[in-house]
């Protein structure tokens, strides 16, 4: 499934008998060793915009603590149900973070298959990538049944036309690149914020809070795709822990914009009653 980020030829473990176990190599001789935690780093140094792009280890730990506490579990389950209804055989999570959503999809698939005594490892092949090395290291350490890679959505290191489904949860959509990766008839499932997403949290950060302009989501997709489904989901949030409030902040772009006064307010806040407003879209590749 992988392609070489240098020359675009297929990467193959069968060409790597003389290399460490799990390493990948293309016919041009470009080698990529598998990290001891299980992931492959396919992000070339000259394609980075910073020395350590993406979420740092503190942000990754905060995201994992918040998601594992179950605040977004109903959303994760709805996402899994939507994707599994399309019966994909190969899934790619683009901008997967620490892997919570992709792992939940496989867990839901396993539950569905257990009554039929079907081995889902033979049915669904799951791949996830993120530009953040700490995020992928966390994913690979916890979820061993998924192929993880450090990579960029703009230069996804996978062969063309090999995926049935690409998942993008609050992450970038590279329309042309996603179209290349998908089979004709394959889908992109994109999750973004609805108009009322985290109004109370944002009210603690900004003097004026505006609704998200969800209409711009349609602009992410080009003529390769057509919209086939759209689902709205709102979840109540009752958070009685300052640590979890700060973890929620770390999952949002507001953590990069917050000023010192707003940060002080949040650090003094121990209860937050809010709503998570999600919009789920299914776009199908038509050409």
Helices and strands as residue ranges (DSSP letters): G 13-15, E 24-25, E 31-32, E 40-41, G 45-47, H 57-68, H 73-84, E 90-94, H 100-114, G 120-122, E 125-130, H 133-142, E 147-150, E 163-169, H 175-181, E 182-193, H 199-205, G 214-220, E 225-239, H 242-250, G 253-256, H 260-267, E 272-285
